Amino acid sequence: MRRHAHIGSIEVGEYADLAIFDVEDYLEILYYFGVNCCVMAVKRAEIV
C-alpha cells in the first residue's frame, strides 16, 4: 500500500485519526459500552 510515510506515528506533518475519551482507564470504554464517552475525534488532522 506504500502508506508508511504518512500513517502509523504521531509527528508533525503526519495525518492523525484519533478519538479522545473522558475515562480514567481505557478499560472503562468497554465498561460503558453504549455510552458516548468520546469528547473529541480527529480525522486526518482535523477536529470533527
N, C-alpha and C positions, 0 to 999 in steps of 0.2 A: 504494500500500500504506500510505502515511502512517505509516511506522515510523521516520522520520528523527529523531524526538525521543528515541528510545530506543536506536538502534543506529548504528554507524559511527564511534564515537570511544571513547576510554578516559577517562572522567571520573567523578567521584563522582556516584552516583545513576543511572548508566547500567548496562545489562546487559552482561555480559562473557562471551564464549566464547573461550577461549584454550587453546593447547597449548604447554607448556614442554618443550623438548628439551635433552638433555645432549650438545651438539655444539659444536665450536669455531666452525663456519661453517655457515650454512644449507644450503650445498651438500652437506654431509655427510649430511643427511637422505635425499637421493637415493642417495648412495653406499652407505649402509647399508640400502637398501630391503629390507624383510622383517625387519629387526631393530627391536625396540621401543626407541627412544631417548627416548621420551616419559617425563618424570619427573613431570609434573603436568598435569591437564586441569581447566579451569574452564568450567562451563556455567551461564549465567545468574547469574554472580557467586557460584556455589557450587562448591567443590572437589569433584570426583568421582573 
